[in-house]
């Protein structure tokens, strides 16, 4: 019986033929031929998930799927995952890639806080959060005074303003045109020194930089053809 040539010494076309023959034999024996991937945000991998142990052919298939997906180093604010199985009728690994990418949308109108100049503080901070509710955010203002105490009237005033700004932001979030995108939430915060605030008559003015995080998703078929060139 003629001994098969070492896999690593084969040409690309010969490797494809050998890989297809191996996949057909696996299917004939009732064993699954499966490859999965998961990655994005600067890390990821393509992994053999079939029934047989990893070998030089599974390594070749994994590398070929990696090249077919073309995600490179998985760098970027996105996530991608999927699964492929060998299909004897198509003589190919066939599956679906699920791709999701994060986007940030500014609100159409700025939320603005006006603080009477009669109140003194060294720094003011805000925190605006909305964890996937799509229109029920939380707004909190805090002030810092390095010497002395925080005026209770200022704290009460900021609480009232926080409730008003919350309603203002919620209304804008509910009117966002998301299309096919999914709303993920808001998580914005900032600290501004007293001297860094704008002045408008008897008021100090703080503009809140608010943006929402959304996700766009896409599904696409992925095919790794293992047919001989003459059969295509």
N, C-alpha and C positions, 0 to 999 in steps of 0.2 A: 504494500500500500504506500502510495506516495505521501511523504511527509509535507504538511502544509508549511509554507514560508512564514517566518516570524512576522507577526502583525505589524510591528514598527517598521519593517522593511518594505511593506507594500506601498504602492502608489495610492493616491487619494481615491481614485475610482475603485481600486481593488479593496480598499478598506471599507468603502460603502457597500460593495457587494458582500464582503465577509460579514459586515454588521447586519445586513438584511437577512442573510442566511441564518445567522445566530438568532435574530429576533423571531424568524419563522419557526425555528426549532423550539424556542422557548414557548411560543404560543401553542405549538403542537403538543407540548408536554403539560399544558395547562398552567404555565407560569406567566405572571403579568410582567410586561415590559413598561415601566413607568419612570418618568423623570419629572421632578418638581422644581420650582424656583421661588425664591422670596427675597426681595431686596429693595433698595432705595435709601435715601438719606445717607449716602456714603458707605454703605455696606450691603452685602448680599451674596447669594450663592445659588448655584444650580446643583441639584442633588439627585443621585440615583436612588429610586424607591422601588425598584423591581424585586421580584421574589428571589432571584439568584444573587449570589455574592458579587461584589464589585470585581471587575477584571479589566483587561486591556480594551475590550470592546465596549463595556459600559463607560469606561473613561473617555473613549472616542465619542460615544453618543452624547455624553454630558458636555464635552468641549464643543461639539457641533451645535448643540442646542444653545449654549452660551453665545456662540458666534451668530446664530440665527436671531436670537433676541436682541443682540447688539446694544446692551446696556453698559458696556464698558466697565468702568470702576464703580458703577451704581451711584455716581455723584449726582446730587440735586435733591430738591424738596419734592419727592414723589415716592410712591410705593408701587411695587409691581410683584405680582404673584401668579402662579399658574401651574398647570399639570398637563403632561402629554402622555399618551399611551400609543403603543404600536397598533396600527390598523393593517391587517393583512391585505384587505381589498385595495387599499391605496398604496401599499408597500411604503409606508411612511409613519413617522411619529406625528400624531395629530392631537392638538389640544387648544386651550384658550388662555390668553394672557389678560390678566385683569390689572389695568393701569389706573392709578389715581394720583392726581397732582394737587398740591395746596396752592391757593391763591389768597391774596389779601385785598379786600375792597374797602376803600374809605367811605364813610357816611357822606351823603350828599351835602349835609349842612353841619357845620361845626357846633359842638355843644360848648357853651360859654358860661363861665362862672363870674359874677360881679360881686366883689367884696367891699363893703364900706371902708373907706380909708381910716375911719376912727379906730378900727381894730388893728393891733400890732402883733406881728409874729415874725419869726426868722425864716421859716420855710413852710410851704404847704405842699401836700402830696395828695394824689388821687389814685384810686384803684377802681377800674371798671371791669367787671367779669360777667360772662354769660356762658354757661357750660351747656351748649347745645339745646337751650330752651326755645330759641328762635323768637325772643321778644319778652323776656323777663329777666333783665340784667340786674346787677347789684352795683351801686355807686357809693363810694365812701371817700370822704375828705378828712384828712388829719393835718393838724398844724403842730409845729414845733417852736417852742420858745426857750431859748438858752438861759435867759435870766428873767426871773419873775414867774408869772403863772398865765395859763391860757384863760382868757375871758369866757365864762360860761355862756354869755350871750352869743359869742362868736360860734361856739360849738353848736348851740341850738340853731343859729342861722344857717350854718353849713349843713346840718341835718335836713332842714326844710329844702334848701337848694338841691341837695343830693336827690331827694325824692322827685323834685320837679325835673331835674336833668335825666333821671332814670326814665321817667315817662316819655321824655323827648327822644331819648335814644331808642327805647322800645318801639315807638311809633315808626321810626326810620327803619329799624331792623325788619319789622313786619311788612314794610313796603318794598324791601329789596327785590330786585328782579334777578332771581338766581338761575333761571333757565333749568338746565339739567344738573346744575351743581348742588351740592349738599352743604347746608349751613353747619359749621363746626363750633362757632362761638366767638366770644370776645375775651381778651385778656390783656388789657392795656393799663399801664401805670406810669407815673412821672412825678418827680419832685422838682419844685421851682423855688428859688430863694425869693424873699420879699423884693429885693432890688431888681429881680428879673421879670417882675410882673409889669404889664402895661398899665398906664394910668388913663382913665377916662372921667374927667371931672372929679367927683367925690368918690369914685370907685377904683379899685384895682381890678384888672381883668385877667382872667386865666382861660385860655382856649384849650379845650381837651382834645388831644389827638387820638381819635377813636377810629379803629378799623376792625373789620370782621374777617374771620378766617373761614374760607369755604373750600370745598373739595370737588374737583371735576373728575369723573370716572369714564373709562373707556374699556370696552372689551373687543378683542380681536382674535381671530383664528390664527394659530401658529402651526406651520407644517414643516417638518424636516423630511424631505424627500430622500428615500433610500433606493430608488429605482436605478437600474443601469442606464447609462446615457442612451443606449440603443433602444430602450423601451419607452423613453419619454416622448 
